[in-house]
Amino acid sequence: MINLFSFIPEILILSLILISLLIGLFYKSSKNILTGINSIGFLFIAYLFISFGDSFEGTESLLKDFNVIILSKIIIALFTSIYLLLINKSLVNESIYRYEFLLFILFATLGSFVLISSDNFLTAFIGIELQSLSLYLIAAFNTKNSQSNEAGIKYFSLGALSSGFLLFGISMVYFDNASIQFSDIKNVTYFTEIGLTLIVIALFFKVSAAPFHIWTPDVYEGSPTISVLFFATLPKFASLIFLFRFFIEMDISSYSSLIFIFKFVCVLSLLIGAYGAMTQTVIKRLLAFSSINHIGFILLSILSFQFLSQGIFFFYLIIYLVTSFGVFSILLTLRNNLGEIKLITDLSGLKTHNKSKAIALLVLFFSLAGIPPFAGFFAKFFILTASMNEGLIYLSLIAVLSSVIAAFYYLRIIKTMFFNEGEDTLQENSMFYHNVTYILSALFVTFFAFYPDPIIFIINNYFS
């Protein structure tokens, strides 16, 4: 007998999809109502998890602490609620507003929920594909722009390839074990090991880890900025949580070949992310390579799990989410004579036009670079401490080197904002929710060093 109560959050998201579809079809000018209803809906879902989280367990997890799944869904629900408030103005400014965009976001979030709580390969595949198909569509959402169409096609083509790897890997594991349940994978042969390798490669593609990152810079550059904000944060967060669970529950650390692949991908992500960003002139391509570098740190945290604990892994992800939302919420409000800003040089003279945004970007980029006393420094420091204690000395040294390189390209942007005079006049759109988002993000990463109690309390409450 299926316990439907366990699936109330997913049922609520399906209800929001149906309500949004009906309102969008019959009331074309109701975009504020749509985003309002859905934003409140996700806040309510977050409240349900906070109040009754243990009741939504539904399936058994091999992780001793089920709070990994609960906390992940709370974070996704809260950040999705914030993201929905940023949609309308951004789409209207680009003249691409259609209510279908909201539906794609809801489907992707539903896929993320399914993926996070999966305990077998079938539901994991359904969650990944439900999420991915929505991301392909929002990447190509600006149908009048050839770059956006190209981004969607590239994303779809390479995404289909990764899905092939995933299915082939699942079939190989099933052939050896006659089960798709994670808990039943006991027959460890070379066939199973190859299958798990293919699955891990598919997951590396989803989180844009090098060398499976080849789609990331082009898709970031061609997609609408509001789309980039979404698939650079929440779906990637969900995929990383599943990768983390997969690493622990399948006991990947016992496979020497898979550990070698993890370390190899971690090193490549750290170095390619840092070096690739140095050569970029387009702001979104730079942020794409920056995200690859951060994936390297997150993979290092997974490799250091025995010493690290789940709490610090979440700590890094939360800091990265907050900082990314802050950076993109500023970029969405800035335009020049040609439209949305594209080049790093387009930020020239931002200090003159808007000091608060220039200072906020400075704080957020310092945090991404891991410069003290901002929150990003503590996130990287905890991971490096754990990796050193775990004996991953060479990986730790490479991570430090990549952070030094990263500081260079972040400082280049700051120098452009504060010391260069722009040729084109920067134009600003007054967007209330965007302004609130970047101000709160900058304050969060700034004052964490002085008052870390709230986030430390959350982590201790769920993982003590």
Secondary structure as a PSIPRED ss2 file (coil, helix, strand):
# PSIPRED VFORMAT (PSIPRED V4.0)

   1 M C   1.000  0.000  0.000
   2 I C   1.000  0.000  0.000
   3 N C   1.000  0.000  0.000
   4 L H   0.000  1.000  0.000
   5 F H   0.000  1.000  0.000
   6 S H   0.000  1.000  0.000
   7 F H   0.000  1.000  0.000
   8 I H   0.000  1.000  0.000
   9 P H   0.000  1.000  0.000
  10 E H   0.000  1.000  0.000
  11 I H   0.000  1.000  0.000
  12 L H   0.000  1.000  0.000
  13 I H   0.000  1.000  0.000
  14 L H   0.000  1.000  0.000
  15 S H   0.000  1.000  0.000
  16 L H   0.000  1.000  0.000
  17 I H   0.000  1.000  0.000
  18 L H   0.000  1.000  0.000
  19 I H   0.000  1.000  0.000
  20 S H   0.000  1.000  0.000
  21 L H   0.000  1.000  0.000
  22 L H   0.000  1.000  0.000
  23 I H   0.000  1.000  0.000
  24 G H   0.000  1.000  0.000
  25 L H   0.000  1.000  0.000
  26 F H   0.000  1.000  0.000
  27 Y C   1.000  0.000  0.000
  28 K C   1.000  0.000  0.000
  29 S C   1.000  0.000  0.000
  30 S C   1.000  0.000  0.000
  31 K H   0.000  1.000  0.000
  32 N H   0.000  1.000  0.000
  33 I H   0.000  1.000  0.000
  34 L H   0.000  1.000  0.000
  35 T H   0.000  1.000  0.000
  36 G H   0.000  1.000  0.000
  37 I H   0.000  1.000  0.000
  38 N H   0.000  1.000  0.000
  39 S H   0.000  1.000  0.000
  40 I H   0.000  1.000  0.000
  41 G H   0.000  1.000  0.000
  42 F H   0.000  1.000  0.000
  43 L H   0.000  1.000  0.000
  44 F H   0.000  1.000  0.000
  45 I H   0.000  1.000  0.000
  46 A H   0.000  1.000  0.000
  47 Y H   0.000  1.000  0.000
  48 L H   0.000  1.000  0.000
  49 F H   0.000  1.000  0.000
  50 I H   0.000  1.000  0.000
  51 S H   0.000  1.000  0.000
  52 F H   0.000  1.000  0.000
  53 G H   0.000  1.000  0.000
  54 D H   0.000  1.000  0.000
  55 S H   0.000  1.000  0.000
  56 F H   0.000  1.000  0.000
  57 E C   1.000  0.000  0.000
  58 G C   1.000  0.000  0.000
  59 T C   1.000  0.000  0.000
  60 E C   1.000  0.000  0.000
  61 S C   1.000  0.000  0.000
  62 L C   1.000  0.000  0.000
  63 L C   1.000  0.000  0.000
  64 K C   1.000  0.000  0.000
  65 D C   1.000  0.000  0.000
  66 F C   1.000  0.000  0.000
  67 N H   0.000  1.000  0.000
  68 V H   0.000  1.000  0.000
  69 I H   0.000  1.000  0.000
  70 I H   0.000  1.000  0.000
  71 L H   0.000  1.000  0.000
  72 S H   0.000  1.000  0.000
  73 K H   0.000  1.000  0.000
  74 I H   0.000  1.000  0.000
  75 I H   0.000  1.000  0.000
  76 I H   0.000  1.000  0.000
  77 A H   0.000  1.000  0.000
  78 L H   0.000  1.000  0.000
  79 F H   0.000  1.000  0.000
  80 T H   0.000  1.000  0.000
  81 S H   0.000  1.000  0.000
  82 I H   0.000  1.000  0.000
  83 Y H   0.000  1.000  0.000
  84 L H   0.000  1.000  0.000
  85 L H   0.000  1.000  0.000
  86 L H   0.000  1.000  0.000
  87 I H   0.000  1.000  0.000
  88 N H   0.000  1.000  0.000
  89 K H   0.000  1.000  0.000
  90 S H   0.000  1.000  0.000
  91 L H   0.000  1.000  0.000
  92 V H   0.000  1.000  0.000
  93 N H   0.000  1.000  0.000
  94 E C   1.000  0.000  0.000
  95 S C   1.000  0.000  0.000
  96 I C   1.000  0.000  0.000
  97 Y C   1.000  0.000  0.000
  98 R C   1.000  0.000  0.000
  99 Y C   1.000  0.000  0.000
 100 E H   0.000  1.000  0.000
 101 F H   0.000  1.000  0.000
 102 L H   0.000  1.000  0.000
 103 L H   0.000  1.000  0.000
 104 F H   0.000  1.000  0.000
 105 I H   0.000  1.000  0.000
 106 L H   0.000  1.000  0.000
 107 F H   0.000  1.000  0.000
 108 A H   0.000  1.000  0.000
 109 T H   0.000  1.000  0.000
 110 L H   0.000  1.000  0.000
 111 G H   0.000  1.000  0.000
 112 S H   0.000  1.000  0.000
 113 F H   0.000  1.000  0.000
 114 V H   0.000  1.000  0.000
 115 L H   0.000  1.000  0.000
 116 I H   0.000  1.000  0.000
 117 S C   1.000  0.000  0.000
 118 S C   1.000  0.000  0.000
 119 D C   1.000  0.000  0.000
 120 N E   0.000  0.000  1.000
 121 F H   0.000  1.000  0.000
 122 L H   0.000  1.000  0.000
 123 T H   0.000  1.000  0.000
 124 A H   0.000  1.000  0.000
 125 F H   0.000  1.000  0.000
 126 I H   0.000  1.000  0.000
 127 G H   0.000  1.000  0.000
 128 I H   0.000  1.000  0.000
 129 E H   0.000  1.000  0.000
 130 L H   0.000  1.000  0.000
 131 Q H   0.000  1.000  0.000
 132 S H   0.000  1.000  0.000
 133 L H   0.000  1.000  0.000
 134 S H   0.000  1.000  0.000
 135 L H   0.000  1.000  0.000
 136 Y H   0.000  1.000  0.000
 137 L H   0.000  1.000  0.000
 138 I H   0.000  1.000  0.000
 139 A H   0.000  1.000  0.000
 140 A C   1.000  0.000  0.000
 141 F C   1.000  0.000  0.000
 142 N C   1.000  0.000  0.000
 143 T C   1.000  0.000  0.000
 144 K C   1.000  0.000  0.000
 145 N C   1.000  0.000  0.000
 146 S H   0.000  1.000  0.000
 147 Q H   0.000  1.000  0.000
 148 S H   0.000  1.000  0.000
 149 N H   0.000  1.000  0.000
 150 E H   0.000  1.000  0.000
 151 A H   0.000  1.000  0.000
 152 G H   0.000  1.000  0.000
 153 I H   0.000  1.000  0.000
 154 K H   0.000  1.000  0.000
 155 Y H   0.000  1.000  0.000
 156 F H   0.000  1.000  0.000
 157 S H   0.000  1.000  0.000
 158 L H   0.000  1.000  0.000
 159 G H   0.000  1.000  0.000
 160 A H   0.000  1.000  0.000
 161 L H   0.000  1.000  0.000
 162 S H   0.000  1.000  0.000
 163 S H   0.000  1.000  0.000
 164 G H   0.000  1.000  0.000
 165 F H   0.000  1.000  0.000
 166 L H   0.000  1.000  0.000
 167 L H   0.000  1.000  0.000
 168 F H   0.000  1.000  0.000
 169 G H   0.000  1.000  0.000
 170 I H   0.000  1.000  0.000
 171 S H   0.000  1.000  0.000
 172 M H   0.000  1.000  0.000
 173 V H   0.000  1.000  0.000
 174 Y H   0.000  1.000  0.000
 175 F H   0.000  1.000  0.000
 176 D H   0.000  1.000  0.000
 177 N H   0.000  1.000  0.000
 178 A C   1.000  0.000  0.000
 179 S C   1.000  0.000  0.000
 180 I C   1.000  0.000  0.000
 181 Q E   0.000  0.000  1.000
 182 F H   0.000  1.000  0.000
 183 S H   0.000  1.000  0.000
 184 D H   0.000  1.000  0.000
 185 I C   1.000  0.000  0.000
 186 K C   1.000  0.000  0.000
 187 N C   1.000  0.000  0.000
 188 V C   1.000  0.000  0.000
 189 T C   1.000  0.000  0.000
 190 Y H   0.000  1.000  0.000
 191 F H   0.000  1.000  0.000
 192 T H   0.000  1.000  0.000
 193 E H   0.000  1.000  0.000
 194 I H   0.000  1.000  0.000
 195 G H   0.000  1.000  0.000
 196 L H   0.000  1.000  0.000
 197 T H   0.000  1.000  0.000
 198 L H   0.000  1.000  0.000
 199 I H   0.000  1.000  0.000
 200 V H   0.000  1.000  0.000
 201 I H   0.000  1.000  0.000
 202 A H   0.000  1.000  0.000
 203 L H   0.000  1.000  0.000
 204 F H   0.000  1.000  0.000
 205 F H   0.000  1.000  0.000
 206 K H   0.000  1.000  0.000
 207 V C   1.000  0.000  0.000
 208 S C   1.000  0.000  0.000
 209 A C   1.000  0.000  0.000
 210 A C   1.000  0.000  0.000
 211 P C   1.000  0.000  0.000
 212 F C   1.000  0.000  0.000
 213 H C   1.000  0.000  0.000
 214 I C   1.000  0.000  0.000
 215 W C   1.000  0.000  0.000
 216 T H   0.000  1.000  0.000
 217 P H   0.000  1.000  0.000
 218 D H   0.000  1.000  0.000
 219 V H   0.000  1.000  0.000
 220 Y H   0.000  1.000  0.000
 221 E H   0.000  1.000  0.000
 222 G H   0.000  1.000  0.000
 223 S C   1.000  0.000  0.000
 224 P C   1.000  0.000  0.000
 225 T H   0.000  1.000  0.000
 226 I H   0.000  1.000  0.000
 227 S H   0.000  1.000  0.000
 228 V H   0.000  1.000  0.000
 229 L H   0.000  1.000  0.000
 230 F H   0.000  1.000  0.000
 231 F H   0.000  1.000  0.000
 232 A C   1.000  0.000  0.000
 233 T C   1.000  0.000  0.000
 234 L H   0.000  1.000  0.000
 235 P H   0.000  1.000  0.000
 236 K H   0.000  1.000  0.000
 237 F H   0.000  1.000  0.000
 238 A H   0.000  1.000  0.000
 239 S H   0.000  1.000  0.000
 240 L H   0.000  1.000  0.000
 241 I H   0.000  1.000  0.000
 242 F H   0.000  1.000  0.000
 243 L H   0.000  1.000  0.000
 244 F H   0.000  1.000  0.000
 245 R H   0.000  1.000  0.000
 246 F H   0.000  1.000  0.000
 247 F H   0.000  1.000  0.000
 248 I H   0.000  1.000  0.000
 249 E H   0.000  1.000  0.000
 250 M C   1.000  0.000  0.000
 251 D C   1.000  0.000  0.000
 252 I H   0.000  1.000  0.000
 253 S H   0.000  1.000  0.000
 254 S H   0.000  1.000  0.000
 255 Y C   1.000  0.000  0.000
 256 S H   0.000  1.000  0.000
 257 S H   0.000  1.000  0.000
 258 L H   0.000  1.000  0.000
 259 I H   0.000  1.000  0.000
 260 F H   0.000  1.000  0.000
 261 I H   0.000  1.000  0.000
 262 F H   0.000  1.000  0.000
 263 K H   0.000  1.000  0.000
 264 F H   0.000  1.000  0.000
 265 V H   0.000  1.000  0.000
 266 C H   0.000  1.000  0.000
 267 V H   0.000  1.000  0.000
 268 L H   0.000  1.000  0.000
 269 S H   0.000  1.000  0.000
 270 L H   0.000  1.000  0.000
 271 L H   0.000  1.000  0.000
 272 I H   0.000  1.000  0.000
 273 G H   0.000  1.000  0.000
 274 A H   0.000  1.000  0.000
 275 Y H   0.000  1.000  0.000
 276 G H   0.000  1.000  0.000
 277 A H   0.000  1.000  0.000
 278 M H   0.000  1.000  0.000
 279 T C   1.000  0.000  0.000
 280 Q C   1.000  0.000  0.000
 281 T C   1.000  0.000  0.000
 282 V E   0.000  0.000  1.000
 283 I H   0.000  1.000  0.000
 284 K H   0.000  1.000  0.000
 285 R H   0.000  1.000  0.000
 286 L H   0.000  1.000  0.000
 287 L H   0.000  1.000  0.000
 288 A H   0.000  1.000  0.000
 289 F H   0.000  1.000  0.000
 290 S H   0.000  1.000  0.000
 291 S H   0.000  1.000  0.000
 292 I H   0.000  1.000  0.000
 293 N H   0.000  1.000  0.000
 294 H H   0.000  1.000  0.000
 295 I H   0.000  1.000  0.000
 296 G H   0.000  1.000  0.000
 297 F H   0.000  1.000  0.000
 298 I H   0.000  1.000  0.000
 299 L H   0.000  1.000  0.000
 300 L H   0.000  1.000  0.000
 301 S H   0.000  1.000  0.000
 302 I H   0.000  1.000  0.000
 303 L H   0.000  1.000  0.000
 304 S C   1.000  0.000  0.000
 305 F H   0.000  1.000  0.000
 306 Q H   0.000  1.000  0.000
 307 F H   0.000  1.000  0.000
 308 L H   0.000  1.000  0.000
 309 S C   1.000  0.000  0.000
 310 Q H   0.000  1.000  0.000
 311 G H   0.000  1.000  0.000
 312 I H   0.000  1.000  0.000
 313 F H   0.000  1.000  0.000
 314 F H   0.000  1.000  0.000
 315 F H   0.000  1.000  0.000
 316 Y H   0.000  1.000  0.000
 317 L H   0.000  1.000  0.000
 318 I H   0.000  1.000  0.000
 319 I H   0.000  1.000  0.000
 320 Y H   0.000  1.000  0.000
 321 L H   0.000  1.000  0.000
 322 V H   0.000  1.000  0.000
 323 T H   0.000  1.000  0.000
 324 S H   0.000  1.000  0.000
 325 F H   0.000  1.000  0.000
 326 G H   0.000  1.000  0.000
 327 V H   0.000  1.000  0.000
 328 F H   0.000  1.000  0.000
 329 S H   0.000  1.000  0.000
 330 I H   0.000  1.000  0.000
 331 L H   0.000  1.000  0.000
 332 L C   1.000  0.000  0.000
 333 T C   1.000  0.000  0.000
 334 L E   0.000  0.000  1.000
 335 R E   0.000  0.000  1.000
 336 N E   0.000  0.000  1.000
 337 N C   1.000  0.000  0.000
 338 L C   1.000  0.000  0.000
 339 G E   0.000  0.000  1.000
 340 E E   0.000  0.000  1.000
 341 I C   1.000  0.000  0.000
 342 K C   1.000  0.000  0.000
 343 L E   0.000  0.000  1.000
 344 I H   0.000  1.000  0.000
 345 T H   0.000  1.000  0.000
 346 D H   0.000  1.000  0.000
 347 L H   0.000  1.000  0.000
 348 S C   1.000  0.000  0.000
 349 G C   1.000  0.000  0.000
 350 L H   0.000  1.000  0.000
 351 K H   0.000  1.000  0.000
 352 T H   0.000  1.000  0.000
 353 H H   0.000  1.000  0.000
 354 N C   1.000  0.000  0.000
 355 K H   0.000  1.000  0.000
 356 S H   0.000  1.000  0.000
 357 K H   0.000  1.000  0.000
 358 A H   0.000  1.000  0.000
 359 I H   0.000  1.000  0.000
 360 A H   0.000  1.000  0.000
 361 L H   0.000  1.000  0.000
 362 L H   0.000  1.000  0.000
 363 V H   0.000  1.000  0.000
 364 L H   0.000  1.000  0.000
 365 F H   0.000  1.000  0.000
 366 F H   0.000  1.000  0.000
 367 S H   0.000  1.000  0.000
 368 L H   0.000  1.000  0.000
 369 A H   0.000  1.000  0.000
 370 G C   1.000  0.000  0.000
 371 I C   1.000  0.000  0.000
 372 P C   1.000  0.000  0.000
 373 P C   1.000  0.000  0.000
 374 F C   1.000  0.000  0.000
 375 A H   0.000  1.000  0.000
 376 G H   0.000  1.000  0.000
 377 F H   0.000  1.000  0.000
 378 F H   0.000  1.000  0.000
 379 A H   0.000  1.000  0.000
 380 K H   0.000  1.000  0.000
 381 F H   0.000  1.000  0.000
 382 F H   0.000  1.000  0.000
 383 I H   0.000  1.000  0.000
 384 L H   0.000  1.000  0.000
 385 T H   0.000  1.000  0.000
 386 A H   0.000  1.000  0.000
 387 S H   0.000  1.000  0.000
 388 M H   0.000  1.000  0.000
 389 N H   0.000  1.000  0.000
 390 E C   1.000  0.000  0.000
 391 G C   1.000  0.000  0.000
 392 L C   1.000  0.000  0.000
 393 I H   0.000  1.000  0.000
 394 Y H   0.000  1.000  0.000
 395 L H   0.000  1.000  0.000
 396 S H   0.000  1.000  0.000
 397 L H   0.000  1.000  0.000
 398 I H   0.000  1.000  0.000
 399 A H   0.000  1.000  0.000
 400 V H   0.000  1.000  0.000
 401 L H   0.000  1.000  0.000
 402 S H   0.000  1.000  0.000
 403 S H   0.000  1.000  0.000
 404 V H   0.000  1.000  0.000
 405 I H   0.000  1.000  0.000
 406 A H   0.000  1.000  0.000
 407 A H   0.000  1.000  0.000
 408 F H   0.000  1.000  0.000
 409 Y H   0.000  1.000  0.000
 410 Y H   0.000  1.000  0.000
 411 L H   0.000  1.000  0.000
 412 R H   0.000  1.000  0.000
 413 I H   0.000  1.000  0.000
 414 I H   0.000  1.000  0.000
 415 K H   0.000  1.000  0.000
 416 T H   0.000  1.000  0.000
 417 M H   0.000  1.000  0.000
 418 F H   0.000  1.000  0.000
 419 F H   0.000  1.000  0.000
 420 N C   1.000  0.000  0.000
 421 E C   1.000  0.000  0.000
 422 G C   1.000  0.000  0.000
 423 E C   1.000  0.000  0.000
 424 D C   1.000  0.000  0.000
 425 T C   1.000  0.000  0.000
 426 L C   1.000  0.000  0.000
 427 Q E   0.000  0.000  1.000
 428 E E   0.000  0.000  1.000
 429 N C   1.000  0.000  0.000
 430 S C   1.000  0.000  0.000
 431 M C   1.000  0.000  0.000
 432 F H   0.000  1.000  0.000
 433 Y H   0.000  1.000  0.000
 434 H H   0.000  1.000  0.000
 435 N H   0.000  1.000  0.000
 436 V H   0.000  1.000  0.000
 437 T H   0.000  1.000  0.000
 438 Y H   0.000  1.000  0.000
 439 I H   0.000  1.000  0.000
 440 L H   0.000  1.000  0.000
 441 S H   0.000  1.000  0.000
 442 A H   0.000  1.000  0.000
 443 L H   0.000  1.000  0.000
 444 F H   0.000  1.000  0.000
 445 V H   0.000  1.000  0.000
 446 T H   0.000  1.000  0.000
 447 F H   0.000  1.000  0.000
 448 F C   1.000  0.000  0.000
 449 A C   1.000  0.000  0.000
 450 F C   1.000  0.000  0.000
 451 Y C   1.000  0.000  0.000
 452 P C   1.000  0.000  0.000
 453 D H   0.000  1.000  0.000
 454 P H   0.000  1.000  0.000
 455 I H   0.000  1.000  0.000
 456 I H   0.000  1.000  0.000
 457 F H   0.000  1.000  0.000
 458 I H   0.000  1.000  0.000
 459 I H   0.000  1.000  0.000
 460 N H   0.000  1.000  0.000
 461 N H   0.000  1.000  0.000
 462 Y H   0.000  1.000  0.000
 463 F H   0.000  1.000  0.000
 464 S C   1.000  0.000  0.000
